[in-house]
Amino acid sequence: MKEKLYYLFKENNIEIDKDIFEYGCKILKTYLIYFSFLIPIAYLLDVVFESIIFIFFYTPLKRYIGGFHFNTPKLCTLFSIFTTLIIAFASKNVAFENILPIYIITLFLFFVSFKIGTMDHPNKRLSTKEKKVYTKNALIIELIYLILIQKK
């Protein structure tokens, strides 16, 4: 199937390196596995909406800040599902009478991002320039989150 799709791209003059195509397919497969487990479990826990909101806000930040990496994709996917469900469940079931704790946590994370910056991994090293750009983008996203929290 993957080979047919690759050659279909080639036949339609869509140029893409074979290794980039393979990597994209691998990432797509990982996301399909993630969502195929996440959605049914989130449905059973009645946290589908909260899971989607978390993914919506977390994904742009994770894109730029990096983070902890497991040695195997399976473990990473499992941890991602678990993290998404815990945060979604907590956001639905924990009463936040006071916004101050959320604000303090967000400020703390902003400070950590500012001090440490973007993290890389031995499998994906970043140049100094990339780290600066990614850190700047992450801080902008976190500032937007701080503004959104204040508006609540």
LINKA-V239649 format. One record per pair of residues at least 4 apart in sequence whose ideal C-beta (glycine too) atoms are under 8 Angstrom apart, sorted by the first residue. I is the first residue (numbers start at 0). J is the second residue. D is the distance in Angstrom with one decimal. If there is no record, write none. Layout:
BEGIN
[[I J D] [I J D]]
END
This chain:
BEGIN
[[0 4 6.5] [1 5 6.4] [1 21 7.8] [1 24 5.4] [2 6 6.4] [3 7 6.2] [4 8 6.7] [5 9 6.7] [5 15 7.8] [5 17 6.9] [5 20 5.4] [6 10 6.2] [7 11 6.5] [8 13 4.0] [8 14 8.0] [8 15 6.0] [8 20 7.4] [9 13 7.1] [9 14 7.8] [15 19 5.7] [15 20 5.0] [16 20 6.8] [17 21 6.3] [18 22 6.4] [19 23 6.3] [20 24 6.5] [21 25 6.5] [22 26 6.5] [23 27 6.2] [24 28 6.3] [25 29 6.6] [25 72 8.0] [26 30 6.5] [27 31 6.3] [28 32 6.4] [29 33 6.3] [29 72 5.9] [29 76 6.0] [30 34 6.2] [31 35 6.0] [32 36 6.6] [32 76 5.8] [33 37 5.8] [33 76 5.4] [33 79 6.0] [33 80 6.3] [34 38 5.6] [35 39 7.6] [36 40 6.3] [36 76 7.9] [36 80 5.4] [37 41 5.7] [37 50 6.3] [37 80 5.2] [37 83 6.0] [37 84 7.2] [38 42 6.2] [38 47 6.7] [38 50 7.8] [39 43 6.5] [40 44 6.3] [40 80 7.2] [40 84 6.1] [41 46 5.0] [41 47 4.6] [41 49 7.8] [41 50 4.4] [41 83 7.8] [41 84 6.4] [41 87 6.4] [42 47 5.5] [44 84 6.5] [44 87 7.6] [44 88 5.9] [45 91 7.4] [46 50 5.5] [46 84 6.8] [46 87 4.0] [46 88 5.4] [46 90 8.0] [46 91 5.4] [47 51 6.5] [48 52 6.4] [49 53 6.3] [49 86 7.8] [49 87 3.7] [49 88 7.4] [49 90 5.0] [49 91 5.0] [50 54 6.4] [50 83 5.5] [50 84 6.9] [50 87 4.2] [51 55 6.2] [52 56 6.6] [52 87 7.8] [52 90 7.7] [53 57 5.5] [53 83 5.8] [53 86 5.2] [53 87 5.4] [53 90 7.2] [54 58 5.7] [54 83 6.6] [56 60 7.1] [56 144 6.9] [57 61 5.8] [57 83 7.9] [58 62 6.4] [59 63 7.2] [59 140 5.4] [60 64 5.7] [60 137 6.1] [60 140 5.2] [60 141 6.9] [60 144 7.9] [61 65 7.6] [61 66 6.3] [63 117 6.4] [63 133 4.5] [63 134 7.4] [63 136 4.3] [63 137 3.9] [63 140 6.7] [64 112 5.9] [64 117 5.7] [64 118 7.0] [64 133 7.1] [64 134 7.6] [64 137 4.2] [65 117 5.1] [65 118 3.8] [65 119 6.2] [65 120 7.2] [65 125 8.0] [65 133 7.4] [66 118 6.0] [67 118 7.9] [68 75 6.9] [68 120 4.5] [68 122 7.4] [69 74 4.1] [69 75 4.4] [69 78 6.3] [70 74 6.9] [71 75 6.9] [72 76 6.1] [73 77 6.3] [74 78 6.2] [75 79 6.3] [76 80 6.5] [77 81 6.3] [78 82 6.1] [79 83 6.2] [80 84 6.3] [81 85 6.3] [82 86 6.3] [83 87 6.0] [84 88 5.9] [85 89 6.2] [86 90 6.2] [87 91 6.5] [88 92 5.9] [89 93 5.0] [95 100 7.3] [95 101 6.4] [98 102 5.7] [98 148 6.5] [98 151 6.2] [99 103 6.2] [100 104 6.3] [101 105 6.3] [101 148 6.1] [102 106 6.3] [102 145 7.6] [102 148 5.6] [102 149 7.6] [103 107 6.3] [104 108 6.4] [105 109 6.4] [105 141 7.0] [105 144 6.0] [105 145 5.7] [105 148 6.0] [106 110 6.4] [106 145 7.1] [107 111 6.4] [108 112 6.2] [108 141 6.6] [109 113 6.3] [109 138 6.9] [109 141 4.6] [109 142 7.4] [109 145 6.8] [110 114 6.2] [111 115 5.7] [112 116 7.0] [112 134 6.8] [112 137 5.3] [112 138 5.9] [112 141 6.1] [113 134 7.7] [113 138 6.2] [116 130 5.7] [116 131 7.7] [116 133 7.8] [116 134 4.1] [117 125 6.5] [117 129 7.6] [117 130 4.8] [117 133 4.0] [117 134 4.8] [117 137 6.6] [119 123 6.1] [119 124 5.3] [119 125 4.3] [119 130 7.1] [120 124 7.7] [125 129 4.1] [125 130 5.0] [125 133 6.9] [126 130 7.0] [127 131 6.5] [128 132 6.4] [129 133 5.9] [130 134 6.0] [131 135 6.3] [132 136 6.4] [133 137 6.2] [134 138 6.3] [135 139 6.5] [136 140 6.5] [137 141 6.3] [138 142 6.3] [139 143 6.7] [140 144 6.6] [141 145 6.5] [142 146 6.5] [143 147 6.4] [144 148 6.4] [145 149 6.6] [146 150 6.6] [147 151 7.0]]
END
